[in-house]
Amino acid sequence: MMMISYLIRLIILAAFAALGSSSNNCPHGPKIRFPFWLKDQQHHPEHSSGYPGFGLSCTQTDDTVLELLFPPKASLLSQTKLLFSVKFVIKEIDYKLQSLLVSTVDGCLPALLPNIDLFASPFHFQDAYGQYDEYTYFNCSTTRSDYYLNHIHCLSTPSYQVYAVQSSIEAFSIPLFSCTKMFQIPSVPFALFHFIPTLLELV
Ligand SMILES: *[C@@H]1O[C@H](CO)[C@@H](O)[C@H](O)[C@H]1NC(C)=O
């Protein structure tokens, strides 16, 4: 009897040790707690399931990544049902405010904006001003540095620069003789072009 209870204690202790040693953050990342969980844990595959959409993973450079899948805009649903993946490198998690500090976005989010429904996700870009604006994209053959032009590096090439401008500004002030209009996107959170690192907020 003594032996059995000793064994049970040992097993429980071993289980706690295993849980404790299973790293629940990436080496350079924030502590990962509920509702987040760490994917791809080789040693504890049984723990690799959790709240869907809240799985984080570690990159080869030990950063913490959240992958969000955005559905296509309603107007494109007849053409594609594929989800668009965007990966965010997470610097900090504020569990009290339910927000994530994003240091970089992997991939070209501004290029996806015409196609994705940015609001069909449990995470929203925090916007200190509550400002959502329509933006117009321009493709320019000259480099410009006006403060209201947001340079989209990942869409630009050495000979053509792509800029996004709040459509309300564009309407009256820009002599864009060397630029052609590409498209307009309604309801873009101000933070998306103006602040990276930025905050993603759980809603
Ligand atoms: C910008 O315009 C040039 C010339 O028409 C074109 O080659 C290039 O692909 C355009 N860039 C984008 C991102 O559409």
The ligand as an SDF file (V2000), in Angstrom:
LIG
                    3D

 14 14  0  0  0  0  0  0  0  0999 V2000
    3.6220   50.1650  -61.4330 C   0  0  0  0  0  0  0  0  0  0  0  0
    3.6240   50.5290  -62.7690 O   0  0  0  0  0  0  0  0  0  0  0  0
    4.5930   49.8690  -63.5690 C   0  0  0  0  0  0  0  0  0  0  0  0
    4.5110   50.4420  -64.9860 C   0  0  0  0  0  0  0  0  0  0  0  0
    3.2300   50.3840  -65.4800 O   0  0  0  0  0  0  0  0  0  0  0  0
    4.3440   48.3760  -63.5430 C   0  0  0  0  0  0  0  0  0  0  0  0
    5.3410   47.7180  -64.2700 O   0  0  0  0  0  0  0  0  0  0  0  0
    4.3550   47.8810  -62.1070 C   0  0  0  0  0  0  0  0  0  0  0  0
    4.0370   46.5060  -62.0400 O   0  0  0  0  0  0  0  0  0  0  0  0
    3.3550   48.6690  -61.2820 C   0  0  0  0  0  0  0  0  0  0  0  0
    3.4400   48.2550  -59.8950 N   0  0  0  0  0  0  0  0  0  0  0  0
    2.4140   47.6900  -59.2380 C   0  0  0  0  0  0  0  0  0  0  0  0
    2.6650   47.2690  -57.8290 C   0  0  0  0  0  0  0  0  0  0  0  0
    1.3030   47.5150  -59.7440 O   0  0  0  0  0  0  0  0  0  0  0  0
  1  2  1  0
  1 10  1  0
  2  3  1  0
  3  4  1  0
  3  6  1  0
  4  5  1  0
  6  7  1  0
  6  8  1  0
  8  9  1  0
  8 10  1  0
 10 11  1  0
 11 12  1  0
 12 13  1  0
 12 14  2  0
M  END
$$$$
